[in-house]
């Protein structure tokens, strides 16, 4: 995977036989927005903000920035939850991924 392959794309991960949809972060232009549905579901929308605005790591400003709902469906990925415990697990896994990035020895023996 190239450094420039940020955003939503298809990629063969590890020994996978088929490509998976991935969302690559790092350049500040892949946006995470909170979403709510019918009072029972909550989640986040992932999309490229360079299709909406060109300011890395910027917060979305309704009324000023392009509405993400105008993007094509294949330009967006949703993580949807109906149980708070599921969100806690995702947060814990993201924290572990961050900790692994901070460990200078992580991955040396892989």
VENLIN-V797148 format. One line per field, one symbol per residue. ss: DSSP state (H for helix, E for strand, - for the rest). psi: psi as a letter, one per 30 degrees, with the letter a starting at -180 (. if undefined). A space follows every 10 residues. Layout:
BEGIN
ss=???
psi=???
END
This chain:
BEGIN
ss=------EEEE E--------E EEEE-----E EEEEEEE--- EEEEEEEEHH H--------- -E--E--HHH --HHHEEEEE E--HHHHHHH HHHHHHHHHH HH--------
psi=klffhlaklk kjkbgkelkl kljklfgggj kjkklkkhff klakkklkff felgjkglkk jkfelkkfff lleggkkkjk kgkeeeeeee eeeeeeeeee efjffkffg.
END
